[in-house]
Amino acid sequence: MKKNSLFFIFLILIIGMMVGTIMSLTIGALLPEGTVKDFFMLTKSFGWGVNENNWIEMGFLRFKTGMYIDVSILSSLGFLISWYILRYFK
């Protein structure tokens, strides 16, 4: 059995989340307004950098940081499917 690299594992999981996001956008475009569409389009954002005073100052260099990850039902489903598929690449 060969071991997968950490980069390969993260790549597969990120691709799964991207496929889930594409599924979410497709379902959002196809479904009419209502509870089901609201359920599939529900997202939660995790991250930092929302306030205006998050500058990092080092005297000669000043920059802002920030990163957000939006998690939805279908992106989580894509993540789980990619995790399941990843088990076959062991």
C-alpha positions, -999 to 999 in steps of 0.1 A, spaced: 0 0 0 13 34 -9 7 64 13 -8 95 -3 9 128 2 -7 155 23 -9 178 -7 -28 151 -27 -53 146 1 -60 183 5 -63 187 -33 -89 159 -35 -109 174 -5 -108 209 -20 -120 196 -54 -148 179 -36 -159 211 -19 -157 229 -52 -179 203 -69 -204 206 -39 -204 244 -45 -211 239 -82 -239 216 -73 -253 242 -48 -252 269 -75 -268 247 -101 -296 236 -77 -301 273 -67 -305 282 -103 -330 254 -111 -352 253 -80 -380 278 -76 -381 301 -46 -392 283 -14 -380 264 16 -361 237 -3 -341 263 -22 -334 282 10 -322 250 26 -297 242 -2 -285 278 -5 -279 282 33 -242 290 39 -221 297 70 -189 318 67 -158 310 88 -128 332 88 -112 364 99 -105 399 86 -140 415 88 -131 446 108 -113 475 93 -85 476 119 -69 443 111 -36 458 97 -4 441 105 23 468 108 60 460 109 74 495 106 84 494 69 56 470 58 19 472 65 -7 447 52 -41 433 59 -50 397 64 -82 379 59 -97 347 46 -132 332 46 -145 298 39 -182 295 30 -196 261 40 -230 249 26 -250 217 28 -239 206 -7 -203 216 -3 -202 195 29 -218 166 8 -191 171 -19 -164 170 8 -178 137 22 -181 121 -12 -145 131 -21 -133 117 13 -151 85 4 -135 84 -30 -101 92 -15 -103 59 4 -100 40 -29 -67 58 -38 -49 42 -8 
